[in-house]
Amino acid sequence: MDGPGAAPAAGRSDPTGPSNLGNDPHLQWSLRSTQSIGERLDPGIAVRHVDRLPTPVIPAYTATDLSLNWRGGADLLLSLDLSGDGAERRRPARLS
């Protein structure tokens, strides 16, 4: 392979080669829960955490997503989704 953006050599699928090996977060997890309240209302929550990456350094983060679905009839579904990607917090997340 020659230069940035060049196609990988025949038989290779990773253009960065072994340089990315081991560049994984030490810990990552996710938790999701949904619950039906009656026949029309379905609230949900999802939380995920990813540890920092070493190269390039990407800080750890924890993100939370909230959802609320309301069925108004056979042909009507209204959804509200709120996402927090953790970007507003630039210090490492702590589990307690």
Steps between C-alpha positions, in 0.01 A plus 500: 500500500635842408392819673184602686174387346661233285331163469633219720732244344347183356389264777485776766185664627642740762674798337671597828645152550623389840536859629145485640541167681444548873342844458181390672332629815583296809132496598173567327146413599141589427170461680157549347152476648153559362164465670144515373263709707153407392433441133624835367812615687853350477781685681859380467854574617839395366837564667838418348858549614822483301846528657764725347690408188879522517593617147375753416399580856122510521357555849265249661133590487163387626191584295131476585208484259135540601202412283124527526263344246126566496259307282201714412338234282571231244662752261653750744821467703667805653858466626715730709870414526754689712867412467795605713832397348712603797686761290418777746714318760867500407623324812510119520178335612506325836300198600388487862 
